[in-house]
Amino acid sequence: MKILPVKGTRDFYPEEMALHNWIVDGWKKASIRNGFEEYDGPIFEYLQMYQVKSGDEIVEQLFSFKDRGERDLAIRPEITPTLARMVNQKINALPKPIKWFSLPRLCRAERPQKGRLREFFQWNIDIIGEDSVLADAEVIFTTVDYLREVGLTPKDIKVKISSRKLLATVLKKIGVPDEKLNPLYTLLDKKVKLPAEVFSTTLTEQVGGEMAGRIIAFMGSQTITSIENIVKAEAGDQLEVAIKELEDCACRLNQMGISDYCVFDPGIVRGLAYYTGIVFEVHDIQGDLRAICGGGRYDNLLRDFGGPAVSATGMGMGDCVLEILLREKGLLDKKITSRTLDYYVVPIAGELLDEAVKLTAGLRTKGFKSAFSYKAAGLSKQLKNASEQNAKFCVIIGDEFKAGNVVVKDMASGQQKTVPLEDFLGNPEKF
Amino acid sequence: MKILPVKGTRDFYPEEMALHNWIVDGWKKASIRNGFEEYDGPIFEYLQMYQVKSGDEIVEQLFSFKDRGERDLAIRPEITPTLARMVNQKINALPKPIKWFSLPRLCRAERPQKGRLREFFQWNIDIIGEDSVLADAEVIFTTVDYLREVGLTPKDIKVKISSRKLLATVLKKIGVPDEKLNPLYTLLDKKVKLPAEVFSTTLTEQVGGEMAGRIIAFMGSQTITSIENIVKAEAGDQLEVAIKELEDCACRLNQMGISDYCVFDPGIVRGLAYYTGIVFEVHDIQGDLRAICGGGRYDNLLRDFGGPAVSATGMGMGDCVLEILLREKGLLDKKITSRTLDYYVVPIAGELLDEAVKLTAGLRTKGFKSAFSYKAAGLSKQLKNASEQNAKFCVIIGDEFKAGNVVVKDMASGQQKTVPLEDFLGNPEKF
C-alpha cells in the first residue's frame, strides 16, 4: 500500500525542519525579549467557539468533526478565541497587562495556493488589559523587532497602520447604516486583491455610487489631514478620538525608533469582525505577496466570550508568506544546519567498535553531542561522515589504542594530538 | 456566551507552558546529543494510513473527519506511520542509518483518565536502515540518557526488555497457530493491567488451559535460561536468534554504562502489531503508573507502507505519565520560571514614561530581554514588579535624569550605581 501526504500539508524533513525551527525560535526570542510569556491551548475546541466571532471566511474553512459523544469539535483555525477563553477563565487571578505569545499550529480547509496552506504555523502576541495606545505600539514594535532581526529593512517591508474606529466612524458619517458595517469590512479588506474596477462595481452595488466614491477616496488618503476633506471631525466625537489614537501611536513608534518602517494607510481594514481600534498589516514593498502579518485592537472579544469588558490588542504572523519573502530577499541563503556534533568517534577497525560505543556513550553522558559510525569503514570515509555532520572534533580509536591512547582531531584546523583515553574522557574540553 | 475547553485537553498557561517547554527541550537536547535529527509531519493524514498497521485500539480512537473534497482524514494518533511514509518517499536519497527524532502533538479519542488525555505530546526517536542490535541499544541508551538527566535513578525506574521474536517463537513452539498471534499480543500486553485471575481465565478461553499455563510461566521467567525449561532452542532456529539478540543487546547496554537501569522481562509484549524484534518499556519501580515509554524493532513497517524492506527500531514517550512520575519523585520542585528579564525599566513619574519607552526599545533592539511598567507607580511597587518578573537589573529613570543619568540596580546584590544614560545604552553589559 502506497500512501500520499494530504494536499496543502507539509513534511518537514531535517533540512526543512531546521529552517522551520530557525523561524519559530526567532519568533520566540523576539517575544521573550519584548516581555511576553508563552501559552498554548488545545489543537481542537468546540466548533461553536469559532462560529461566534471569527468571521465567515474562517467559519467556512473549519475542519470540523464529532467525538464519540457526538460533540461538535473543530481543529483550531486561529488561537485568539482560545486566548479569550483562557484569559476569561482566570481573569481575576492574572496580573494586568497580560502580555502573552503563542506559536500555534493552525489548520484551515482552504484551496492550497502560494503562501496559503491547509496547515501552517502562526506567531501570536497579545496584550490584554491595557487601554493605552502604548500597547498597540508595543505590539507593532515587537513585530518589527523580529522582522528587522531576520534582515528585513524599511526598503523591503512597510507596516501599514489604520484604525477600525476611524473606518467605522467615517463610514457612518458617510451614511452607511450600522448593520451594513460588518459585511462591508469583508469587502473593503479585499480591495488590494481585487481589480480596481471589480472592487468599485461591487462596492457601488452595496452602498450606491455616491457613498462608494467617498469610501474609495477615504481608503486612498495618504495623511490623516486629507481625511478631513472627506468627513469632518467634531470636538469629542469618535473620529476625533480615532485620529488622536493614530497620532499617539505614531509618536510612540517614533520614540521606539521604528518610524522608518511605518506608514499611515486607511486602506488597511482587516477581515475579521472583532477589531475595534488601531489595525495594521505588514506588506512587502514590491507588493506581490499577501500580508506578512496583521493585527490590531479587539476590545470586545473577551466580553463576547462571556467574560468582562477587557481591552486587548495583538498580532498574528504566519510562516508561509514570511518564508517566501525571506527566500526572495536572499535572507535564507546562509546555511541553517540540521545537525552539529561536538565529537565524532572513529574506530579504525571493526574490533574497536566496542570501544567507540563506550567512548560515545561516555561523552553523551557528559552532555556532549556525539556520534559514531555503525559500520567499520576507512579513516577518510569516516572523516567525511564527521564533516558532513558538522563535527567539531573527531576522536580516532586506532593503533594508538594499544597503549591506551586516542587521537583527537580538530576538524576546523586539521590539527591533532594523541592523548590517553582516560584523560580525554575525564575532561574532553581540555583537549 | 461562555465556552468551555473540551474534556481531555489542556490549557497551557505560562506556568504550565514553562514546565511543558522544560520537558520538551530536555527531549530535544537528549536527541541531539545522541546524534538524532528533528523531523515533523502534518497533524492530519489520510484516515487509511492509520487503519493499516496501527492496531485496533488506535483505530477505535481516531478523530476522523472529511475535507471539502469528501476525503477521509484523521488527526494523527501516533507519528510512526508518517515517519514510514516520509522515509519511503525519499528512501534512496537518505544516507543510512537514518537517525531522526520528533516531538509531535498527538490526539486519541480516549476516555480521559490519569496519565491519559485526548491530546498529548510524545517524544519519538527512530533509527532506520540498521539491522544491528546496536541500534536497539542506542535507542534504549538515548531514552535512559534523558530520564537519568531529569533525575530518575535505577531506584525509580527500570527498562524492561524482551523480544517480539522471542515471544512469537515461544508461542509457536507452545502450539499457538499463526493467525492467533496478533490478537494474542493485544491480550498479553494487558497482563499487568488485569487482575491475575481475569487474565488467566481470558487466556484459557483463547488457547486452552495447558497452553495458557505455559504462556504465563514464560511471561514470568526471570532469566533467558529459565525459558529453556518451557521451550527448547534448537541450533539456528528463531528462538536461538532471538536469545542471541537479547544477549547482544545486554552486552551493548553494559558497554554504554546503563546496565543498572535494565532488566530482562518476557512479560513485555507491546500492544501494536508491527513489532518484530527487541521490545522494551520503561516502568516506575513502584509500578502504579502506566509505562513511561515503550518501543522496539519494527522491520516490516516501511515495506507495509509500500516501500522497500528496511529495518527500523524506535521509541515513543508521552508527556503525561512522565510528568506525573517526575512530580511524585519531587523532581519538579525546583522553580521552572516562565519569564526572566535582563532589564526592567522604571520611570518614577508619569512624565518620564516617554524616556522609559525609548530606553526599553533601545535595549530590546540590542537583544536584551527588557520590560517597563505601563502605569506610573511608586518605586517600591515597581521594584516588586521587576522582582516578580525575575529581572536581573532595574534601570531607574528618576531625578538623576535631569542631568542625563539613570540608576542601574543589581537585583540580586541590591547594589546600584548612577551612570549617564548614553553610556549605559551604548554598552549595557559594562554596568
HADDOCK unambig.tbl for C-alpha pairs under 7 A between the chains (distance, minus, plus):
assign (segid A and resid 1 and name CA) (segid B and resid 304 and name CA) 6.56 0.50 0.50
assign (segid A and resid 1 and name CA) (segid B and resid 305 and name CA) 5.28 0.50 0.50
assign (segid A and resid 1 and name CA) (segid B and resid 306 and name CA) 4.70 0.50 0.50
assign (segid A and resid 2 and name CA) (segid B and resid 305 and name CA) 5.64 0.50 0.50
assign (segid A and resid 2 and name CA) (segid B and resid 306 and name CA) 4.55 0.50 0.50
assign (segid A and resid 3 and name CA) (segid B and resid 49 and name CA) 6.72 0.50 0.50
assign (segid A and resid 3 and name CA) (segid B and resid 85 and name CA) 6.73 0.50 0.50
assign (segid A and resid 3 and name CA) (segid B and resid 305 and name CA) 6.87 0.50 0.50
assign (segid A and resid 5 and name CA) (segid B and resid 45 and name CA) 6.36 0.50 0.50
assign (segid A and resid 6 and name CA) (segid B and resid 45 and name CA) 5.92 0.50 0.50
assign (segid A and resid 6 and name CA) (segid B and resid 46 and name CA) 6.57 0.50 0.50
assign (segid A and resid 9 and name CA) (segid B and resid 42 and name CA) 5.84 0.50 0.50
assign (segid A and resid 10 and name CA) (segid B and resid 41 and name CA) 6.49 0.50 0.50
assign (segid A and resid 10 and name CA) (segid B and resid 42 and name CA) 6.05 0.50 0.50
assign (segid A and resid 11 and name CA) (segid B and resid 40 and name CA) 6.38 0.50 0.50
assign (segid A and resid 11 and name CA) (segid B and resid 41 and name CA) 4.63 0.50 0.50
assign (segid A and resid 11 and name CA) (segid B and resid 42 and name CA) 6.45 0.50 0.50
assign (segid A and resid 12 and name CA) (segid B and resid 39 and name CA) 5.38 0.50 0.50
assign (segid A and resid 12 and name CA) (segid B and resid 40 and name CA) 4.97 0.50 0.50
assign (segid A and resid 12 and name CA) (segid B and resid 41 and name CA) 5.79 0.50 0.50
assign (segid A and resid 13 and name CA) (segid B and resid 39 and name CA) 5.05 0.50 0.50
assign (segid A and resid 13 and name CA) (segid B and resid 40 and name CA) 6.86 0.50 0.50
assign (segid A and resid 14 and name CA) (segid B and resid 37 and name CA) 5.99 0.50 0.50
assign (segid A and resid 14 and name CA) (segid B and resid 38 and name CA) 5.43 0.50 0.50
assign (segid A and resid 14 and name CA) (segid B and resid 39 and name CA) 5.03 0.50 0.50
assign (segid A and resid 17 and name CA) (segid B and resid 38 and name CA) 6.52 0.50 0.50
assign (segid A and resid 17 and name CA) (segid B and resid 39 and name CA) 5.70 0.50 0.50
assign (segid A and resid 32 and name CA) (segid B and resid 369 and name CA) 6.35 0.50 0.50
assign (segid A and resid 33 and name CA) (segid B and resid 364 and name CA) 6.06 0.50 0.50
assign (segid A and resid 33 and name CA) (segid B and resid 367 and name CA) 6.74 0.50 0.50
assign (segid A and resid 33 and name CA) (segid B and resid 368 and name CA) 5.93 0.50 0.50
assign (segid A and resid 33 and name CA) (segid B and resid 369 and name CA) 3.68 0.50 0.50
assign (segid A and resid 33 and name CA) (segid B and resid 370 and name CA) 5.93 0.50 0.50
assign (segid A and resid 34 and name CA) (segid B and resid 364 and name CA) 6.50 0.50 0.50
assign (segid A and resid 34 and name CA) (segid B and resid 369 and name CA) 6.11 0.50 0.50
assign (segid A and resid 34 and name CA) (segid B and resid 370 and name CA) 5.95 0.50 0.50
assign (segid A and resid 34 and name CA) (segid B and resid 371 and name CA) 6.49 0.50 0.50
assign (segid A and resid 35 and name CA) (segid B and resid 369 and name CA) 6.63 0.50 0.50
assign (segid A and resid 35 and name CA) (segid B and resid 370 and name CA) 6.14 0.50 0.50
assign (segid A and resid 35 and name CA) (segid B and resid 371 and name CA) 5.50 0.50 0.50
assign (segid A and resid 37 and name CA) (segid B and resid 14 and name CA) 5.98 0.50 0.50
assign (segid A and resid 37 and name CA) (segid B and resid 338 and name CA) 6.45 0.50 0.50
assign (segid A and resid 37 and name CA) (segid B and resid 339 and name CA) 6.28 0.50 0.50
assign (segid A and resid 38 and name CA) (segid B and resid 14 and name CA) 5.42 0.50 0.50
assign (segid A and resid 38 and name CA) (segid B and resid 17 and name CA) 6.52 0.50 0.50
assign (segid A and resid 39 and name CA) (segid B and resid 12 and name CA) 5.36 0.50 0.50
assign (segid A and resid 39 and name CA) (segid B and resid 13 and name CA) 5.05 0.50 0.50
assign (segid A and resid 39 and name CA) (segid B and resid 14 and name CA) 5.02 0.50 0.50
assign (segid A and resid 39 and name CA) (segid B and resid 17 and name CA) 5.70 0.50 0.50
assign (segid A and resid 40 and name CA) (segid B and resid 11 and name CA) 6.38 0.50 0.50
assign (segid A and resid 40 and name CA) (segid B and resid 12 and name CA) 4.96 0.50 0.50
assign (segid A and resid 40 and name CA) (segid B and resid 13 and name CA) 6.85 0.50 0.50
assign (segid A and resid 41 and name CA) (segid B and resid 10 and name CA) 6.47 0.50 0.50
assign (segid A and resid 41 and name CA) (segid B and resid 11 and name CA) 4.63 0.50 0.50
assign (segid A and resid 41 and name CA) (segid B and resid 12 and name CA) 5.79 0.50 0.50
assign (segid A and resid 42 and name CA) (segid B and resid 9 and name CA) 5.85 0.50 0.50
assign (segid A and resid 42 and name CA) (segid B and resid 10 and name CA) 6.04 0.50 0.50
assign (segid A and resid 42 and name CA) (segid B and resid 11 and name CA) 6.45 0.50 0.50
assign (segid A and resid 45 and name CA) (segid B and resid 5 and name CA) 6.37 0.50 0.50
assign (segid A and resid 45 and name CA) (segid B and resid 6 and name CA) 5.93 0.50 0.50
assign (segid A and resid 46 and name CA) (segid B and resid 6 and name CA) 6.58 0.50 0.50
assign (segid A and resid 49 and name CA) (segid B and resid 3 and name CA) 6.72 0.50 0.50
assign (segid A and resid 63 and name CA) (segid B and resid 67 and name CA) 6.84 0.50 0.50
assign (segid A and resid 64 and name CA) (segid B and resid 65 and name CA) 6.84 0.50 0.50
assign (segid A and resid 65 and name CA) (segid B and resid 64 and name CA) 6.86 0.50 0.50
assign (segid A and resid 65 and name CA) (segid B and resid 65 and name CA) 5.31 0.50 0.50
assign (segid A and resid 67 and name CA) (segid B and resid 63 and name CA) 6.85 0.50 0.50
assign (segid A and resid 67 and name CA) (segid B and resid 109 and name CA) 6.99 0.50 0.50
assign (segid A and resid 85 and name CA) (segid B and resid 3 and name CA) 6.73 0.50 0.50
assign (segid A and resid 109 and name CA) (segid B and resid 67 and name CA) 6.97 0.50 0.50
assign (segid A and resid 145 and name CA) (segid B and resid 365 and name CA) 6.67 0.50 0.50
assign (segid A and resid 255 and name CA) (segid B and resid 357 and name CA) 6.86 0.50 0.50
assign (segid A and resid 255 and name CA) (segid B and resid 358 and name CA) 5.28 0.50 0.50
assign (segid A and resid 256 and name CA) (segid B and resid 357 and name CA) 6.61 0.50 0.50
assign (segid A and resid 256 and name CA) (segid B and resid 358 and name CA) 5.25 0.50 0.50
assign (segid A and resid 256 and name CA) (segid B and resid 361 and name CA) 5.22 0.50 0.50
assign (segid A and resid 304 and name CA) (segid B and resid 1 and name CA) 6.57 0.50 0.50
assign (segid A and resid 305 and name CA) (segid B and resid 1 and name CA) 5.30 0.50 0.50
assign (segid A and resid 305 and name CA) (segid B and resid 2 and name CA) 5.63 0.50 0.50
assign (segid A and resid 305 and name CA) (segid B and resid 3 and name CA) 6.85 0.50 0.50
assign (segid A and resid 306 and name CA) (segid B and resid 1 and name CA) 4.70 0.50 0.50
assign (segid A and resid 306 and name CA) (segid B and resid 2 and name CA) 4.52 0.50 0.50
assign (segid A and resid 338 and name CA) (segid B and resid 37 and name CA) 6.43 0.50 0.50
assign (segid A and resid 339 and name CA) (segid B and resid 37 and name CA) 6.28 0.50 0.50
assign (segid A and resid 357 and name CA) (segid B and resid 255 and name CA) 6.88 0.50 0.50
assign (segid A and resid 357 and name CA) (segid B and resid 256 and name CA) 6.63 0.50 0.50
assign (segid A and resid 358 and name CA) (segid B and resid 255 and name CA) 5.30 0.50 0.50
assign (segid A and resid 358 and name CA) (segid B and resid 256 and name CA) 5.27 0.50 0.50
assign (segid A and resid 361 and name CA) (segid B and resid 256 and name CA) 5.23 0.50 0.50
assign (segid A and resid 364 and name CA) (segid B and resid 33 and name CA) 6.06 0.50 0.50
assign (segid A and resid 364 and name CA) (segid B and resid 34 and name CA) 6.51 0.50 0.50
assign (segid A and resid 365 and name CA) (segid B and resid 145 and name CA) 6.67 0.50 0.50
assign (segid A and resid 367 and name CA) (segid B and resid 33 and name CA) 6.74 0.50 0.50
assign (segid A and resid 368 and name CA) (segid B and resid 33 and name CA) 5.93 0.50 0.50
assign (segid A and resid 369 and name CA) (segid B and resid 32 and name CA) 6.37 0.50 0.50
assign (segid A and resid 369 and name CA) (segid B and resid 33 and name CA) 3.69 0.50 0.50
assign (segid A and resid 369 and name CA) (segid B and resid 34 and name CA) 6.12 0.50 0.50
assign (segid A and resid 369 and name CA) (segid B and resid 35 and name CA) 6.66 0.50 0.50
assign (segid A and resid 370 and name CA) (segid B and resid 33 and name CA) 5.92 0.50 0.50
assign (segid A and resid 370 and name CA) (segid B and resid 34 and name CA) 5.95 0.50 0.50
assign (segid A and resid 370 and name CA) (segid B and resid 35 and name CA) 6.15 0.50 0.50
assign (segid A and resid 371 and name CA) (segid B and resid 34 and name CA) 6.49 0.50 0.50
assign (segid A and resid 371 and name CA) (segid B and resid 35 and name CA) 5.49 0.50 0.50
